[in-house]
Amino acid sequence: MTKDLVKTSKFMSLVLRHKPDEIGLVLDGQGWADIDELIEKAGRHGMALTRELIARVVETSDKQRFAIDADGRRIRANQGHSVDIDLGLVPGEPPPILFHGTGETSVTAIRGEGLKAGQRQHVHLSPDEDTAIRVGRRHGRPVVLRIAAGRMRESGHVFFLSTNGVWLTEAVPVQFIEFQNEKKV
């Protein structure tokens, strides 16, 4: 992804996941925004967007953070929201083990409190270690934690699979996190 596409993706993440009001954008209850309105309001705030540029960001994002509706008129983030929206996710059965990538400096807090959504709606879990490593690198020296997702589900925790393959859950209690074999990379 080029620098321009990365800059655009970060801007879109900001306004579609966290701060739509920063540019006066209104998301509907499911997180959708009108693309023409996004382009117009972004332009007023110094971010030149076009339909073509937005489509390139959606198509080339390795994380598949965004979705455009079937009509091509609306866009939303697939997950990671700190604003209250309903993505219409259906509970699903996760694999027995999922992974969480974090920074080494966060491990002490996680040992004490487990994984919490923080300002987001859900804790994000990866289906494989490689993805978790990439996520962890965004937070410093990465550490990969193994999550006993199957046992969690059996004990009543609910999981959702987002459109882009990220598993979501409300929180991960400490007893479901494997620390003794933390994989430091």
Buried (B, 14 or more C-beta within 10 A) or exposed (E): BEEEBEEBBEBBBBBBBBEBEEBEBEBEEEBBBBBEBBBBBBEEEEBEBEBEBBBBBBEEBEBBBBBBEEEEEBBBBBBBBEBEBEBEBEEEEBEEBBBBBBBBEBBEEBEEEBBBBEEBBBBBBBBEBEBBBBBBEEBEEBBBBBBBBBEBBEEEBEBBBBBBEBBBBBBBEEEBBBEEEBBEE
